[in-house]
């Protein structure tokens, strides 16, 4: 089981990754469906790994 500090750091790293992916996606001008899929996969990852 992750400690609270480790969980916080884990969430921060995932959020940072999400923002990087969002920046890349906006630069590539990908379709909205791709961005929605990315966000959904991040949410699923958070739900299953925390």
C-alpha distances in whole Angstrom, upper triangle without the diagonal:
4,6,9,12,10,9,13,14,13,15,17,18,18,20,22,22,23,26,27,28,29,32,33,33,36,37,38,39,37,37,35,34,32,31,30,28,26,25,24,22,20,19,18,16,14,14,13,10,9
4,6,8,6,6,9,10,9,11,14,14,15,17,19,20,21,23,25,25,27,29,30,31,33,35,35,37,35,36,34,33,31,29,28,27,25,23,23,21,19,18,18,15,13,14,13,10,8
4,5,5,6,9,10,10,12,14,15,16,18,20,21,22,24,26,27,28,30,31,32,34,36,37,38,37,38,36,35,33,31,30,29,27,25,25,24,21,20,20,18,15,16,16,13,10
4,6,5,6,9,10,10,12,14,15,16,18,20,21,22,24,25,26,28,30,31,32,34,36,37,35,36,34,33,32,29,29,28,26,24,24,23,20,19,20,18,15,16,16,14,10
4,5,5,6,9,10,11,12,14,15,16,18,20,21,23,24,25,27,29,30,31,33,34,36,35,36,34,34,32,29,29,29,26,24,25,24,20,20,21,19,16,17,18,15,12
4,5,5,6,9,10,10,12,14,15,16,18,20,21,22,24,26,27,28,30,32,33,34,33,34,32,32,30,27,27,27,24,22,23,21,18,18,19,16,14,16,16,12,10
4,5,5,6,9,10,11,12,14,15,16,18,20,21,22,24,26,26,28,30,31,32,31,32,30,29,27,25,24,24,21,19,20,18,15,15,16,13,10,12,13,10,7
4,5,5,6,9,10,10,12,14,15,16,18,20,21,22,24,25,27,29,30,31,30,31,29,29,27,24,24,24,21,19,20,19,16,15,17,15,12,14,15,12,10
4,5,5,6,9,10,10,12,14,15,16,18,20,21,22,24,26,27,28,30,29,30,29,29,27,24,24,24,21,19,21,19,16,16,18,15,13,15,16,13,11
4,5,5,6,9,10,11,12,14,15,16,18,20,21,22,24,26,27,28,27,28,26,26,24,22,22,21,18,17,18,16,12,13,14,11,9,12,13,9,9
4,5,5,6,8,10,10,12,14,15,16,18,20,21,22,24,25,26,25,26,24,24,22,19,19,19,16,14,15,14,11,11,13,10,8,11,12,10,9
4,5,5,6,8,10,10,12,14,15,16,18,20,21,23,24,25,25,26,24,25,22,20,20,20,17,15,17,16,12,13,16,13,11,14,16,13,12
4,5,5,6,9,10,10,12,14,15,16,18,20,21,22,24,23,25,24,24,21,19,20,19,16,15,17,15,12,14,15,12,11,15,16,13,13
4,5,5,6,9,10,10,12,14,15,16,18,20,21,22,21,22,20,20,18,16,16,16,12,11,13,11,8,10,12,9,8,12,13,11,11
4,5,5,6,9,10,10,12,14,15,16,18,20,20,20,21,19,20,18,15,15,16,12,11,13,12,9,10,13,11,10,13,15,14,13
4,5,5,6,9,10,11,12,14,15,17,18,20,19,21,20,21,18,16,17,17,14,13,16,15,11,14,16,14,13,17,18,16,16
4,5,5,6,8,10,11,12,14,15,16,18,17,19,18,19,16,13,15,15,11,11,14,12,9,12,14,12,12,16,17,15,16
4,5,5,6,9,10,10,12,14,15,16,15,16,15,16,13,10,12,12,8,8,11,10,7,10,13,11,11,15,16,15,16
4,5,5,6,9,10,10,12,14,15,15,17,15,17,15,11,13,14,11,10,14,14,11,13,16,15,15,18,20,19,19
4,5,5,6,9,10,11,12,14,14,17,16,18,15,12,15,15,12,12,16,15,12,15,18,16,16,20,21,20,21
4,5,5,6,9,10,10,12,11,13,13,14,11,9,12,12,8,9,13,12,10,14,16,15,16,19,20,19,20
4,5,5,6,9,10,10,10,12,11,13,10,7,10,12,9,9,13,13,11,14,17,16,17,20,21,21,22
4,5,5,6,9,10,11,13,13,15,13,11,14,15,12,13,16,16,15,18,20,19,20,23,24,24,25
4,5,5,6,8,9,12,13,15,12,10,14,14,12,13,17,16,15,18,20,19,21,24,25,24,26
4,5,5,6,6,9,9,11,8,7,11,12,9,11,14,14,14,17,19,19,20,23,24,24,25
4,5,5,7,9,10,13,11,9,12,14,12,13,17,17,17,19,22,22,22,25,27,27,28
4,5,8,11,13,15,13,12,16,17,15,16,20,20,19,22,24,24,25,28,29,29,30
4,5,9,11,13,11,11,15,15,14,16,19,19,19,22,24,23,25,28,29,29,30
4,7,9,11,10,10,13,15,14,16,18,19,19,22,24,24,25,28,29,29,31
4,7,8,7,7,11,11,11,13,16,16,17,19,21,21,23,25,26,27,29
4,5,5,7,9,10,11,13,14,16,17,19,20,21,23,25,26,27,29
4,5,5,6,9,10,11,12,14,15,16,18,20,21,22,24,26,27
4,5,5,6,9,10,10,12,14,15,16,18,20,21,22,24,26
4,5,5,6,9,10,10,12,14,15,16,18,20,21,22,24
4,5,5,6,9,10,11,12,14,15,17,18,20,21,22
4,5,5,6,9,10,11,12,14,15,16,18,20,21
4,5,5,6,9,10,10,12,14,15,16,18,20
4,5,5,6,9,10,10,12,14,15,16,18
4,5,5,6,9,10,11,12,14,15,16
4,5,5,6,9,10,11,12,14,16
4,5,5,6,9,10,11,12,14
4,5,5,6,9,10,10,12
4,5,5,6,9,10,11
4,5,5,6,9,10
4,6,5,6,8
4,6,5,6
4,6,6
4,6
4
